[in-house]
Amino acid sequence: MLLRTLLLTAAFAAFGAAPAAALPQLKPLKPCYVAAQEEQREFVVVDGLGFTPFGFVDIYVDDILQPKPAPPNPEPQAGFDGTLTGSVQAPFLDSGQRTFTLRATEHANSDNTASVVSKVTRLSVEQVPAKASTRERVRFRGRGFTTRVPGPLPDTTVPAPVYAHYVFAGKSRKTVRIGTPTGDCGLISSKRRQFPFKKSPRVGVWTIQFDQEALYNPKAAVRVPLTIHVRKMIKPQRAQER
């Protein structure tokens, strides 16, 4: 009888020491998200588990509560199995890149919270120096080219190259490969002649469209246009001989 009592006591003690339910978790995000304009920002997928079944959840980006969807769309709520799915737009920034935090917190129990960190970059291209002759070498610097394509090995991807399409009067006159972007946020830096033509380009307004498509597509999903005004060079007159 004593042995049985000890065994029952040990069993109840072990049950009482069982670990509490695991805290909610959010799946890792992409390494970097792109913001082209304030109204054109990449969506961040919210994918979590371990939340209270059917519990309402508040979504924060950098500690800023995200607006709830307008009716009839439902507000963020965990499913019957505690999973959470949805999306919010990445934060906007004027230039460069930075980190941001995505957080999901149950409305009724703030202790049930989970957060993940990623980066956001402004989609942009600049020419250095900003003004140059058409034959002068300049440096093109850009960021936000994060498109990836299938790699040489199964189930792998690699960054898609960046191309520059020289467009005049609505038509692409030449396309050159700028290079392969590097880093999480798709950075490029290439020094080359401003115009890759043997002859001087026509006078007028040119657009150099930077994107990750080998063929010119005026509606490419991710594109940055750079406007160049080509003017006729005026030769200085010689001084009259006296």
C-alpha positions in Angstrom: 0.0 0.0 0.0 2.8 2.4 0.8 4.6 1.7 -2.5 1.3 2.3 -4.4 0.8 5.6 -2.6 4.3 6.8 -3.4 3.9 5.9 -7.1 0.6 7.8 -7.3 2.2 10.8 -5.6 5.1 10.8 -8.0 2.7 10.5 -11.0 0.6 13.6 -9.8 3.9 15.5 -9.2 5.1 14.8 -12.7 1.7 15.9 -14.2 1.9 19.1 -12.2 5.4 19.8 -13.6 4.4 19.5 -17.2 5.6 22.4 -19.3 3.1 25.2 -20.2 1.8 25.6 -23.7 4.4 27.0 -26.1 4.2 30.7 -27.0 3.0 31.7 -30.4 5.5 31.8 -33.3 5.8 33.6 -36.6 7.6 32.0 -39.5 10.8 33.8 -40.7 10.3 36.6 -43.3 12.0 37.2 -46.6 15.4 38.8 -46.2 14.3 42.1 -47.7 11.1 43.8 -49.0 10.8 46.6 -51.5 9.0 49.9 -51.4 8.8 51.7 -54.7 6.4 54.5 -53.7 4.3 55.1 -50.6 1.3 53.4 -52.3 3.5 50.7 -53.9 5.0 48.6 -51.2 5.6 44.9 -51.2 3.3 42.8 -49.0 4.7 41.0 -46.0 3.0 37.6 -45.4 2.0 36.9 -41.8 2.2 33.2 -41.1 2.0 32.1 -37.5 1.0 29.2 -35.2 0.4 28.6 -31.5 -2.2 31.3 -31.0 -5.4 30.8 -29.0 -7.9 29.2 -31.2 -10.3 31.8 -32.7 -8.5 34.6 -30.8 -8.4 38.0 -32.4 -4.8 39.3 -33.1 -3.4 42.8 -33.4 -0.6 43.2 -36.1 2.1 45.8 -35.5 4.9 47.0 -37.8 7.6 48.8 -35.9 5.2 49.0 -32.9 2.6 50.8 -35.1 -0.8 49.1 -35.0 -1.9 48.2 -38.5 -5.4 49.3 -39.5 -8.0 46.6 -39.4 -9.5 45.6 -42.8 -12.6 47.4 -43.8 -15.9 45.4 -43.6 -16.9 42.9 -44.9 -13.3 41.7 -44.6 -12.7 40.0 -41.2 -10.1 41.4 -38.7 -7.1 39.2 -38.0 -8.1 36.1 -36.1 -6.5 32.8 -35.4 -8.0 29.6 -36.8 -9.5 26.7 -34.9 -5.9 25.2 -34.8 -4.2 28.4 -33.6 -2.7 29.2 -36.9 -2.6 32.8 -38.2 -2.4 33.9 -41.9 -2.6 37.3 -43.6 -0.5 40.1 -45.0 0.4 43.7 -44.4 2.4 46.2 -46.5 6.1 46.7 -45.7 6.9 50.1 -44.2 7.8 53.0 -46.4 11.1 54.9 -46.4 12.4 57.8 -48.4 15.8 56.3 -49.3 18.3 53.6 -48.5 17.3 50.5 -46.4 16.6 49.6 -42.8 15.4 46.8 -40.6 11.8 46.6 -39.4 9.9 44.4 -36.9 6.6 42.6 -37.5 4.7 41.7 -34.3 1.5 39.7 -33.7 -0.2 40.1 -30.3 -3.4 38.5 -29.1 -6.0 41.2 -28.3 -7.2 39.5 -25.1 -3.8 38.3 -23.8 -0.8 40.5 -24.6 1.5 37.9 -23.2 0.7 35.7 -26.3 2.9 37.6 -28.8 5.4 36.8 -31.4 7.7 38.9 -33.6 10.2 38.6 -36.5 12.7 41.0 -38.1 13.5 41.7 -41.7 14.7 44.6 -44.0 13.0 47.0 -46.3 14.6 49.0 -49.1 13.6 51.8 -51.4 13.6 50.9 -55.0 15.9 53.4 -56.7 18.7 54.0 -59.2 21.0 57.0 -59.3 23.6 58.2 -61.8 26.9 59.6 -60.5 27.6 62.3 -61.5 24.0 63.4 -62.2 25.0 65.4 -65.3 27.4 64.0 -67.9 28.1 63.9 -71.6 26.7 61.0 -73.5 30.2 59.5 -74.0 31.3 60.0 -70.4 31.7 57.2 -68.0 29.3 57.3 -65.1 28.4 55.0 -62.2 24.9 53.6 -61.9 23.9 52.7 -58.4 20.6 51.0 -57.5 18.8 48.9 -54.9 15.6 46.9 -54.6 16.3 44.4 -57.3 15.3 41.3 -55.4 13.8 39.1 -58.1 15.2 35.6 -58.1 15.2 32.9 -60.8 15.7 29.1 -60.7 19.4 28.2 -60.0 21.6 25.5 -61.6 20.8 23.0 -58.9 17.3 21.6 -58.0 15.3 23.7 -55.5 17.7 26.6 -55.6 17.4 30.2 -56.8 19.8 32.9 -57.8 19.4 36.7 -58.2 18.1 37.7 -61.7 20.5 40.0 -63.6 19.7 43.7 -63.9 19.3 45.2 -67.4 19.2 48.8 -68.7 16.9 49.5 -71.6 17.6 52.7 -73.6 14.2 54.0 -74.7 13.6 56.8 -77.2 10.2 57.8 -78.5 8.6 54.9 -76.8 10.8 52.3 -78.4 13.8 50.4 -77.0 16.9 51.2 -78.9 19.4 49.0 -77.0 19.5 46.8 -74.0 22.6 46.1 -71.9 23.2 43.8 -69.0 24.3 45.9 -65.9 25.2 43.0 -63.6 24.0 40.7 -60.9 22.6 42.3 -57.7 24.2 41.5 -54.4 23.1 41.4 -50.8 19.7 40.8 -49.3 18.2 44.0 -50.8 19.5 43.6 -54.4 22.2 46.2 -54.7 23.9 47.1 -58.0 26.9 49.3 -58.8 28.3 49.6 -62.4 30.6 52.1 -64.0 30.2 52.5 -67.8 29.5 55.0 -70.6 26.3 56.8 -70.1 25.1 55.7 -73.6 26.5 52.5 -75.1 26.2 53.7 -78.7 29.0 54.1 -81.3 27.4 57.2 -82.6 25.9 60.0 -80.5 22.3 59.4 -79.5 19.5 61.4 -81.0 18.7 64.8 -79.4 15.7 64.6 -77.2 14.3 62.9 -74.1 15.6 59.4 -73.4 14.6 57.0 -70.7 16.9 54.4 -69.3 14.6 51.7 -67.7 16.3 49.5 -65.1 14.7 46.1 -64.4 15.3 42.4 -64.2 13.9 41.4 -67.6 16.1 40.7 -70.6 13.5 42.0 -73.0 12.1 45.6 -72.7 8.8 45.6 -71.0 7.3 49.0 -70.3 5.1 47.4 -67.7 7.7 45.4 -65.9 6.6 44.6 -62.3 9.8 46.1 -60.8 11.3 48.9 -62.9 13.1 52.2 -62.3 13.0 54.9 -65.1 15.9 57.3 -65.4 15.2 60.4 -67.6 18.1 61.8 -69.7 17.9 65.0 -71.7 20.2 64.8 -74.7 21.1 68.2 -76.1 23.0 69.2 -79.2 26.6 70.2 -78.4 27.4 73.8 -79.4 31.0 74.2 -80.5 32.6 77.3 -79.2 33.4 79.9 -81.9 37.0 80.8 -82.6 38.1 84.3 -81.7 38.3 86.5 -84.8 41.8 87.4 -85.9 42.7 91.0 -85.6 
